[in-house]
Amino acid sequence: MPKRGVHIKHYFLQEINPVIRFLILSDTVLIGAAGLLGPIFALFIEEFIEGGNGAVAGTAAGIYLFSRSILQIPIAHYLDKIRGEKDDFWLMFIFSLLTAVVPLLYLFIQTPTELYVVQFILGLSTAFTYPAYMAIFTRHIDRNKEGTEWGIYFTLTDVTSALLAIVGGYLAITSGFFVLIGIVVVLSLLGSLLLLPIRPYLQKRG
């Protein structure tokens, strides 16, 4: 009779193929890094953006989500037309690096318009990473473990985001937003580099 439940070793990414393992590790770090800044982003806007208020923060969030959402479909369609996974990988990796360094622009902007431009760039870069990431994840997910591995993905990314959101609030108070943004960028770059080990396992153009 098959055992029920998920063994604890799955939470440590054992008995999972290397592509899925490193994809989960990468997004856990990347989404966790975003969690450092996300919950207190509105406070950053109020303090460092001229005329920054709740409306500006809401508009900035809307521009990011709208640009990402609208651009994802044509980008995903383009990726589906390309045979092989190498192109998917390089688009995912390059735009993950771009997404990682975009928060550095927050250190130099002062007006809502500049903020909106940065948010559009962030939406554009993530519009490339999400479809490519999901395509590779879907192709390599272990058969008969689809629910388990997606569950592990969301559990690890959500728990990490929750913990780092608490840390982010503390760092903003004790060290300031500039230090916090620097940590976000460093962690995001690390998360992007964790994608590199999957390269040998990807299908070539065929």
C-alpha positions in Angstrom: 0.0 0.0 0.0 1.5 3.4 -1.0 2.5 5.7 1.8 0.5 8.8 2.3 1.8 12.3 3.0 5.0 14.0 2.0 8.3 12.8 3.5 10.3 15.5 5.2 13.2 14.9 2.8 11.2 16.4 0.0 11.3 19.8 1.8 15.1 19.6 1.5 14.8 18.9 -2.2 16.0 15.3 -2.1 14.8 12.8 -4.7 13.9 15.6 -7.1 15.6 15.9 -10.5 18.4 18.6 -10.7 16.5 20.9 -13.0 13.6 21.2 -10.6 15.8 21.4 -7.6 17.8 24.4 -8.8 14.8 26.1 -10.3 13.1 25.9 -6.8 16.3 27.1 -5.1 16.7 30.0 -7.5 13.1 31.2 -7.1 13.2 30.7 -3.3 16.1 33.1 -3.1 14.8 35.5 -5.7 11.2 35.7 -4.3 12.7 35.9 -0.8 14.8 38.8 -1.8 11.8 40.6 -3.2 10.0 39.9 0.1 12.7 41.9 1.9 11.4 45.1 0.2 7.9 44.4 -0.8 5.9 45.0 2.4 7.6 48.3 3.1 7.9 49.6 -0.4 5.2 52.1 0.2 7.1 53.6 3.1 10.2 53.9 0.8 8.1 55.8 -1.7 6.7 58.2 1.0 10.1 58.9 2.3 12.3 59.2 -0.8 9.9 60.1 -3.7 8.8 63.7 -4.1 5.1 63.8 -3.4 5.1 60.1 -2.6 1.9 58.9 -1.0 -0.4 55.9 -1.2 -1.7 56.9 -4.6 1.8 56.9 -6.0 2.6 53.6 -4.4 -0.6 52.1 -5.8 0.1 53.4 -9.3 3.7 52.1 -9.2 2.4 48.6 -8.2 -0.2 48.8 -10.9 2.3 49.7 -13.7 4.5 46.8 -12.7 1.7 44.3 -12.7 0.0 45.6 -15.8 3.2 45.7 -17.9 4.2 42.2 -16.8 0.7 40.8 -17.4 0.2 42.3 -20.8 3.7 41.4 -22.1 3.8 37.9 -20.8 1.5 36.4 -23.4 3.3 37.5 -26.6 6.6 36.6 -25.0 5.3 33.2 -24.0 4.0 32.7 -27.5 7.4 33.5 -28.9 9.1 31.1 -26.6 6.7 28.3 -27.6 7.6 28.7 -31.2 11.4 28.2 -30.5 12.5 24.6 -30.5 14.8 23.5 -27.7 15.4 24.9 -24.3 18.6 26.8 -24.6 16.9 30.0 -25.8 14.4 29.7 -23.0 17.2 29.3 -20.5 19.2 32.3 -21.7 16.2 34.6 -21.8 15.3 33.5 -18.3 18.9 33.9 -17.0 19.6 37.3 -18.7 16.4 38.8 -17.6 16.7 37.4 -14.1 20.0 39.3 -13.8 18.3 42.4 -15.1 15.5 42.0 -12.6 18.1 41.6 -9.9 19.9 44.9 -10.6 16.8 47.0 -11.3 16.3 47.8 -7.6 19.6 49.8 -7.7 17.7 52.4 -9.7 15.6 53.1 -6.6 18.7 54.7 -5.1 18.8 57.4 -7.8 15.1 58.3 -8.6 13.3 61.2 -7.0 10.0 61.7 -8.9 6.9 59.6 -9.4 7.6 59.6 -13.2 11.0 58.1 -12.7 9.5 55.5 -10.3 6.9 54.6 -12.9 9.6 54.1 -15.5 11.6 51.8 -13.2 8.4 49.8 -12.5 7.8 49.4 -16.2 11.3 48.1 -16.7 10.8 45.7 -13.8 7.5 44.5 -15.3 9.2 44.0 -18.7 12.1 42.0 -17.3 9.9 39.7 -15.3 7.6 39.2 -18.3 10.5 37.4 -19.9 11.5 35.4 -16.9 8.2 34.0 -15.8 7.1 32.2 -19.1 10.6 30.8 -19.6 10.8 29.6 -16.0 7.4 28.0 -16.1 8.1 26.3 -19.5 11.3 24.7 -18.3 9.8 23.7 -14.9 6.8 22.1 -16.7 9.0 20.1 -19.1 11.2 18.7 -16.3 8.8 18.1 -13.4 9.0 14.5 -12.2 6.2 12.4 -13.4 3.6 11.5 -10.7 5.1 14.1 -8.4 3.6 17.2 -10.1 1.4 18.2 -7.2 4.2 17.5 -4.6 6.9 19.5 -6.4 4.6 22.5 -7.1 3.6 22.3 -3.5 7.2 22.3 -2.4 7.9 25.3 -4.7 5.1 27.4 -3.2 5.8 26.3 0.4 9.5 27.2 0.2 9.0 30.5 -1.6 6.1 31.6 0.6 7.8 30.7 3.9 11.1 32.4 2.8 9.2 35.5 1.7 7.3 35.6 5.0 10.5 35.3 7.1 12.5 37.8 5.0 9.6 40.3 5.1 10.0 40.4 8.8 13.8 40.8 8.4 13.3 43.5 5.8 11.2 45.6 8.1 13.8 45.3 10.8 16.7 46.2 8.4 14.8 49.3 7.1 14.6 50.6 10.7 18.0 49.7 11.9 20.2 50.1 8.7 18.1 52.2 6.3 16.6 51.6 2.9 19.8 51.9 1.0 21.4 49.0 2.9 18.2 47.0 2.5 18.2 47.6 -1.3 21.8 46.5 -1.5 21.0 43.3 0.2 18.1 42.7 -2.1 20.3 43.1 -5.1 23.0 40.8 -3.8 20.5 38.1 -2.9 18.7 38.4 -6.3 22.0 38.0 -8.2 22.7 34.9 -6.1 19.3 33.5 -7.0 19.9 34.2 -10.7 23.3 32.4 -10.6 21.6 29.4 -9.1 20.0 28.9 -12.5 23.4 28.1 -14.1 23.7 24.4 -12.9 20.6 23.4 -14.9 22.3 24.1 -18.3 23.7 20.6 -18.9 20.3 19.1 -18.5 18.4 21.2 -21.1 17.4 20.1 -24.5 19.2 21.5 -27.5 17.5 23.0 -30.5 16.0 20.1 -32.5 
